[in-house]
Amino acid sequence: MNATELRNKSGDELQTELIENLKEQFVLRMQRSSGQLARPSDMKSVRRNIARIKTIMTEKTRAGS
């Protein structure tokens, strides 16, 4: 998901998206530790998505203040 799509979402939708990505990151970490991770690049993309969501959430809170 790119930044422009995320900017169009509300705060609650961003929070939901963040929680889903954190859950996915946990699952990927468990797969990596057990040696079952098929695509290691998924870790990188999920980590970047989390950072992107957090950045946009911060932008929205600072713009509101």
C-alpha positions in Angstrom: 0.0 0.0 0.0 1.4 3.4 -0.9 1.4 6.6 1.0 -1.3 8.3 -1.0 -3.7 5.5 -0.3 -2.9 5.7 3.4 -3.3 9.4 3.5 -6.9 9.1 2.3 -7.8 6.8 5.3 -9.1 8.0 8.6 -7.2 7.6 11.9 -9.2 4.5 12.9 -8.6 2.8 9.5 -4.9 3.5 9.9 -4.9 2.0 13.4 -6.6 -1.1 12.1 -4.1 -1.3 9.2 -1.2 -0.9 11.7 -2.5 -3.7 13.9 -2.9 -6.1 10.9 0.6 -5.4 9.8 2.0 -5.9 13.3 0.3 -9.3 13.4 1.7 -10.2 10.0 5.1 -9.2 11.2 4.8 -11.5 14.2 3.7 -14.4 12.0 6.7 -13.8 9.7 9.1 -13.7 12.6 7.8 -17.0 13.9 8.1 -18.5 10.5 11.7 -17.2 10.2 12.7 -18.6 13.5 11.3 -22.0 12.7 12.9 -22.0 9.2 9.6 -22.0 7.3 9.8 -18.5 5.8 9.5 -18.9 2.1 10.2 -15.3 1.0 12.5 -13.2 3.3 11.6 -10.1 1.3 8.2 -10.1 3.0 9.8 -9.1 6.3 11.3 -6.0 4.7 8.0 -5.0 3.0 5.9 -5.4 6.2 8.5 -3.5 8.2 8.4 -0.6 5.7 4.6 -0.7 5.6 4.5 -0.3 9.4 6.9 2.6 9.3 4.9 4.2 6.5 1.7 3.9 8.5 3.2 5.3 11.7 4.7 8.2 9.7 1.3 9.2 8.2 -0.4 8.8 11.6 2.2 11.2 13.1 1.6 13.7 10.2 -2.1 13.6 10.8 -1.8 14.3 14.5 0.7 17.1 14.0 -1.5 18.7 11.3 -4.5 18.6 13.7 -2.6 20.4 16.4 
